[in-house]
């Protein structure tokens, strides 16, 4: 059932939308209300909708790192597509003014602004093709820019926080505010949005990054190498990416494999025989199947190595 009217009047609210249609695991029950927000104003209207009805709300991106309850989600689920099809805005950086990029220590050549609902991989590919270095490791990584920021996505020694300049958030009163990288307290695969320090009351609606110039040909070759390596060791099919964060000095997948769990199944969920830090939906997995495998991995690794595995994916709803 659709509530509301056309695009001009704001986001369309759908009652009972299955969240399995909006997660890469293809798992998740119905949302009380669901909408796609194409702008910051859409997000503000959806939040107002929830407030007027005293309902909780949550904002998701493309659902690539989510495990949603079989029972679904109460309240309003807002899918952020802000800037999903928008342009990448590039402004010259002070390349000769001594402004230093925090990752490379090289002069910044450009400031790049995008909406938070844009595909992260699309942004990375566009920058590589235009000869801007800093996100070549992200080509092929799924999810949105906002999701990548919230999870401080990273690979091959790079992280989103290394090249992020600031985010633009939506305030409770509908206004917008810029928060600089230095004020966001990023950590390994986490940020104030994921850890709960910032919470979901101030949604990320946009971001500005800083990049340096490099050879597009060199960047494409680097991106191809990274992508080929990733594809060679990661499974296809329905998954939410790496389930656990790598403990300091260890690889979560290797620890799980040493416990003999590679290829182990519960219901329709399987610890991937390709990479043990991936849990794959073989076709009919439930959230409870995946959670049972998660708990099994944590229990076995703790007993065998005395290491507690922390989740990299986000679990939503009552399980």
C-alpha positions in Angstrom: 0.0 0.0 0.0 1.3 3.4 -0.9 0.6 6.4 1.4 1.0 10.0 0.1 1.0 11.2 -3.4 3.4 12.0 -6.2 7.2 12.8 -6.2 6.5 16.6 -6.1 4.8 16.3 -2.7 7.7 14.4 -1.2 8.7 10.8 -0.7 6.1 8.1 -1.2 5.4 6.0 1.9 4.8 2.3 1.4 3.3 0.2 4.1 4.6 -3.4 4.5 7.5 -3.2 2.0 9.7 -6.2 2.3 13.2 -5.2 3.3 14.6 -8.3 1.6 14.1 -6.3 -1.6 16.6 -3.7 -0.3 19.4 -5.7 1.2 22.3 -7.6 -0.6 21.6 -10.6 1.6 18.0 -10.7 0.3 16.8 -11.1 3.9 14.5 -9.0 5.9 10.8 -8.8 6.8 8.4 -5.9 6.2 8.9 -2.3 7.4 5.9 -0.6 8.9 6.6 2.2 6.5 9.2 2.5 3.8 10.2 5.3 1.4 13.1 6.2 -0.9 14.5 9.7 -0.3 16.1 11.4 -3.3 17.0 14.6 -1.6 17.8 16.1 1.9 14.3 17.6 1.8 12.8 14.1 1.2 14.7 12.8 4.2 13.4 15.7 6.3 9.8 15.1 5.2 10.1 11.4 6.0 11.4 12.1 9.4 8.6 14.6 10.0 6.2 11.8 8.9 7.6 9.6 11.6 7.6 12.3 14.2 4.0 13.2 13.6 3.0 9.6 14.3 5.5 9.1 17.2 7.2 6.4 15.2 10.9 5.6 15.2 12.9 5.9 12.0 16.0 4.5 10.6 18.0 5.5 7.4 19.6 2.8 5.2 21.7 3.0 2.1 21.8 0.2 -0.5 21.7 -2.4 2.3 25.0 -4.0 1.4 26.2 -4.5 5.1 22.8 -5.1 6.8 21.2 -8.2 8.4 17.5 -7.3 8.9 15.2 -9.3 11.2 12.8 -11.7 9.7 10.1 -9.8 11.6 11.1 -6.6 9.8 11.4 -3.1 11.2 9.0 -1.0 13.2 8.4 2.6 12.3 9.8 4.2 9.2 12.7 2.9 7.1 14.1 5.6 4.8 16.3 4.5 1.9 18.8 7.3 1.2 19.2 7.9 -2.5 20.3 11.5 -2.1 22.5 12.4 -5.1 22.3 8.8 -6.4 22.0 10.1 -10.0 23.5 13.5 -9.3 26.7 15.0 -10.7 30.1 14.9 -9.0 31.1 18.5 -8.3 34.8 19.1 -8.5 36.5 22.3 -7.4 40.2 23.1 -7.7 42.2 22.5 -4.6 45.1 24.7 -3.3 47.7 22.4 -5.0 50.4 25.0 -4.7 49.3 26.5 -1.4 50.8 23.8 0.9 47.4 22.2 1.9 48.3 18.6 2.6 46.2 15.5 2.0 46.1 13.5 5.2 46.7 10.1 3.5 49.4 10.7 1.0 51.1 13.9 2.3 50.7 15.3 -1.2 49.3 18.6 -2.3 45.5 18.5 -2.8 44.5 19.1 -6.4 40.7 19.0 -6.0 37.8 19.1 -3.6 35.0 16.7 -4.7 31.4 17.1 -3.4 28.7 14.4 -3.8 25.3 13.4 -2.3 25.5 10.6 0.3 23.2 8.3 -1.7 25.6 8.1 -4.6 27.2 4.7 -5.3 30.6 4.6 -3.6 32.1 2.4 -6.4 30.7 4.9 -9.0 32.4 7.8 -7.3 35.7 5.8 -7.0 35.5 4.8 -10.7 34.8 8.4 -11.8 37.7 9.8 -9.9 40.1 7.1 -11.2 39.0 7.9 -14.8 39.6 11.7 -14.1 43.0 11.1 -12.7 42.4 11.8 -9.0 44.1 9.5 -6.5 42.7 8.4 -3.1 39.8 6.0 -3.7 41.3 3.6 -6.3 41.0 0.9 -3.7 37.2 1.4 -3.6 36.4 0.5 -7.2 34.0 -2.4 -7.1 33.1 -2.0 -3.4 29.3 -1.9 -3.0 27.2 0.5 -1.0 26.6 4.2 -0.9 28.9 7.1 0.0 27.0 7.6 3.2 27.2 4.0 4.1 31.0 4.0 3.4 31.4 7.0 5.6 29.3 5.5 8.4 31.3 2.3 8.3 34.7 4.0 7.6 35.1 1.6 4.7 38.6 0.7 3.6 40.9 -1.7 1.9 44.6 -2.0 0.9 45.7 0.5 3.5 43.1 3.2 2.5 40.1 4.4 4.4 37.3 6.8 3.7 38.3 9.0 6.6 41.8 9.5 5.0 40.4 11.6 2.1 37.2 12.9 3.7 37.1 16.6 4.3 33.7 17.1 5.9 30.1 15.7 5.9 26.9 17.7 5.6 24.2 16.5 8.1 20.6 17.3 8.5 19.7 18.9 11.8 16.5 18.2 13.7 15.1 21.6 12.6 15.7 20.8 8.9 18.8 22.9 8.7 22.1 21.6 7.5 25.5 21.6 9.2 29.0 20.7 8.2 31.1 18.4 10.4 34.8 18.2 9.6 36.8 14.9 9.6 38.7 16.0 12.7 35.4 16.2 14.7 34.1 12.8 13.7 36.3 10.5 15.8 36.7 7.8 13.2 38.1 4.4 14.1 38.7 1.1 12.4 35.5 0.3 10.3 33.5 2.6 12.5 32.4 6.2 12.9 30.0 8.2 15.2 27.1 7.0 13.0 27.9 3.3 13.3 29.0 3.4 16.9 26.0 5.3 18.1 27.9 8.3 19.4 26.2 10.5 16.8 23.1 8.3 16.3 20.7 8.5 13.5 19.2 11.8 14.4 21.6 13.7 12.1 21.6 11.9 8.8 24.5 12.4 6.4 23.1 14.0 3.2 26.4 15.0 1.5 30.1 14.9 1.7 33.2 16.7 0.4 36.5 14.8 -0.2 40.0 15.9 -1.1 42.2 14.3 -3.7 45.5 14.7 -5.5 46.3 14.4 -9.2 47.8 11.2 -10.6 48.0 9.4 -13.9 44.6 8.0 -14.8 46.3 5.1 -16.5 48.3 4.3 -13.4 45.2 4.6 -11.2 43.1 2.3 -13.5 45.8 -0.3 -13.4 46.0 -0.1 -9.6 42.2 -0.4 -9.4 42.1 -3.3 -11.7 44.7 -5.1 -9.7 42.8 -4.5 -6.4 39.5 -5.5 -8.0 40.9 -8.7 -9.5 42.4 -9.7 -6.2 39.2 -9.1 -4.4 37.2 -11.1 -6.8 39.6 -14.0 -6.6 39.1 -14.5 -2.9 35.5 -13.3 -2.3 32.4 -15.3 -3.0 29.7 -14.3 -5.4 26.0 -14.6 -4.6 24.0 -13.0 -1.9 26.0 -11.8 1.1 26.6 -8.7 3.2 30.4 -8.6 2.7 32.8 -9.2 5.5 30.8 -10.3 8.6 33.4 -9.6 11.2 36.1 -7.0 11.7 39.6 -8.3 11.6 41.0 -8.4 15.2 44.3 -6.6 15.6 47.0 -8.8 14.1 44.6 -11.5 12.8 42.3 -12.1 9.8 38.8 -13.1 11.0 38.3 -15.4 8.0 41.5 -17.3 8.8 40.4 -17.8 12.4 37.0 -19.1 11.4 38.6 -21.4 8.8 41.0 -22.8 11.4 38.0 -23.7 13.5 36.8 -26.0 10.7 33.7 -23.9 9.9 34.4 -23.1 6.2 31.4 -24.4 4.2 29.3 -25.0 7.3 25.5 -24.5 6.9 22.6 -23.8 9.1 19.3 -23.7 7.2 19.8 -21.7 4.0 22.8 -19.8 5.3 26.4 -21.0 4.6 29.8 -19.9 5.8 31.4 -19.4 2.3 33.7 -22.2 1.2 35.6 -19.4 -0.7 36.1 -17.0 2.2 35.1 -17.9 5.8 34.4 -14.3 6.7 31.4 -14.2 4.4 28.0 -15.8 5.1 26.1 -16.5 2.0 22.3 -16.8 1.5 22.0 -19.9 -0.7 18.5 -19.0 -1.6 16.1 -19.4 1.3 18.2 -18.3 4.3 16.4 -16.5 7.2 18.0 -13.9 9.5 17.9 -16.4 12.3 20.0 -18.8 10.1 22.6 -16.1 9.6 22.6 -15.2 13.3 23.1 -18.8 14.3 26.2 -19.0 12.1 27.5 -15.7 13.5 27.1 -16.9 17.1 28.7 -20.3 16.2 31.8 -18.5 14.7 32.1 -16.2 17.7 31.8 -19.1 20.1 34.4 -21.3 18.3 36.9 -18.6 17.8 36.6 -17.5 21.4 37.1 -21.1 22.7 40.0 -21.8 20.3 41.9 -18.6 20.3 40.6 -16.4 23.2 39.6 -13.8 20.6 36.2 -12.1 20.5 35.0 -11.4 17.0 33.2 -8.1 16.6 30.6 -7.6 13.8 31.4 -5.5 10.8 27.8 -5.9 9.4 24.9 -4.1 11.1 22.0 -6.1 12.6 18.6 -4.4 12.6 15.3 -5.3 14.2 14.3 -7.7 16.9 16.0 -11.1 16.3 
